[in-house]
Each structure stands twice: as C-alpha cells, then as structure tokens.
Amino acid sequence: MESVKQEIKQLCEQFRLGGIYPGLDTALQDAEKENTGYAAFTLKLLRAEADHRSRRDEAKPRAIRICSSIGNTKVLDRDLDFEEPYESRGSRTVL
C-alpha cells in the first residue's frame, strides 16, 4: 500500500494536484470504512483538489490574476489600483 501511496504522491506532484495528496490517507480510510464506490471516492478527491485551488486562487493578489500574455512575454501591472485610466498608472514589469 505504501508504494501505491508513493506513486500517487509522485503523480499528484507531476500533475500539480496539490489538494489531493494531503488528505489521501483520510480519504482511503473513509472509503474502506464506508465501502465507498470508485466514483464516489474519485469525486471526493476531485472535490478536495477543487477546494484547494479555490483557496489558493483567492489568496493570489489581484494583479497576478489579471496578468496578460503577449506572445511569450508575460506582462504584470505593479499598480493594484485598476480604477485609474491606463495612461496614468505606474510602469509595467516584463517578466
């Protein structure tokens, strides 16, 4: 079972599913106790990932969510006050 958990951890890291692995032990124990089917178990893991991403996205500064892509160059506004006209805002940083 430990090798299976290790592979799940590696795949979660590979696919950047940071919300699944932390609760995997609990989810497995609950599934065994409740005799949960595969679909319900998968749904529980996917909900954990969705919750994790939702919390992570809420924590990001607004400027990062509004970041735009121009070709291969990322442009990020430094100024978080987006109510001003574009011309009067601060300079932009090219990443």
N, C-alpha and C positions, 0 to 999 in steps of 0.2 A: 504493500500500500504506500510506503514511503517513496518508492521510486516513481509511482504514479503521481503522487503529490509534487515531487520534484519536477517531473515533466510538465505538469500543469503550471507550476510556477514559471518555468522557462518559457512556455508558450504564452502565458499572460504577459511576461516581460517583452517577448518578441512582438506581440500584437498590441502592446501598450494598453493592457486591460488591468489597470491598477486597482480597480474596485472589486475584482473577483477573488483574488488570492487571499487577502487578509481575512475574509470570512468563510473560506473554503472548509476549514475543519468543522466549524459550527454547522454549515450547510450540509456537509456529509453526515454528521451525527444526527441532525434533524431528519434527514431523508431516510436514514436507516431506522430510526425510531418510528416514524410515521408511515413507513413503507411508501414513500413518495415515488411517483412515476417519473420517467425520464423527462417528459415535457414540463412537468411542474418544477422539477429540480433545475432544469435549464432556465426556465422562466425566473426562478429565484436568483440564480447567478446573474442573469442579464439585468434584472432589476437593481441588484447591488451595483453593477457597473454603471447603469444609468444614474443612480443616486450619486455615486462617486463623481461622475463627470458633471452633474448638475451643480454639486457643491464646489467643485474645482472651478467651473466657469463663473460662478457667482463671485468667487474670490479674486478673479483677474481684474486688473484695472481696466477702466472703460477704454482707454487709448489702445490697449492691446487688442480688444475685441473689434475695434474699428480699423485696425491696421489693414492697409490695402496693398495689393501686389501689383507692381508694374513690371512686366516681364519677369526676370529672375531677381529683381531688386525689391526688397521689402522697404516700405516707407512707413515710418511711425511718427505720429504727431507727438511732440513733447507736451504741448499745452492741453490740459484736460478740460478747459472751458470751451465747449464747442458752440456756444451761443454767439460768439463774436463772428463778424464777417471773416471769411477765409484770409483775405489780404492782411488783416490786422493781427492775425495770430503769429505766434513765435515761429522760429525756424523749424525745419523738419530735419530729422536724422535719417540718413540712409543706412540701413543695416546690410 
